[in-house]
Amino acid sequence: MTKRNRRIFLDTSDIFAAALSATGGARKLFRLGEAGVIQLIVGPNVLRECEAVIRRKMPESLPTLAYLLELGLVEVAIQSQENYVEHASTIIAYKPDAHVLAEALSIQPDWFITHDKHHFLSHRQNLELTFRIGTPGDLIQALEDEFTNL
């Protein structure tokens, strides 16, 4: 029996990290997407936010952003419905991150990958979600453990 690929929702911080470093864990996720090991997904808010951050902080990396999205076979999800935004706002008070969480809630991934310690990682044990929240390293370790235990 073949397991389906894990569906991985990427936060802006991970896409930005992958654009900055060709050797970090965030970039490895795009390579795993390219290899078909995982399915990478972003929401339209995440994509807009990522493009805006890169344009503002390092516009010379816009081609890298386009390359990563193509390399990782990244799927762009549809806009989340208002009920997801309302629900996410009860979980995360910071409105921009509530919109990101709403996109993840509407997709129901296996993992939500972020570097955001303040709004997501420090509270992940208290969040009642159907998916795991972690860093690229957390996901890579989980995949290694899974393949080791086959």
Protein Blocks (a to p, Z undefined) as FASTA:
>chain_A
ZZddddddddfklmmmmmmpmkbmklmmmmmmmnomaccdddfklmmmmmmmmmmmomml
mmmmmmmmmmnopacdddddfklmmmmmmmmmblmlmmmmmmmmmnopabdcdfblklmm
mmmmmpccfbdcddfklmmmmmmmmmmmZZ
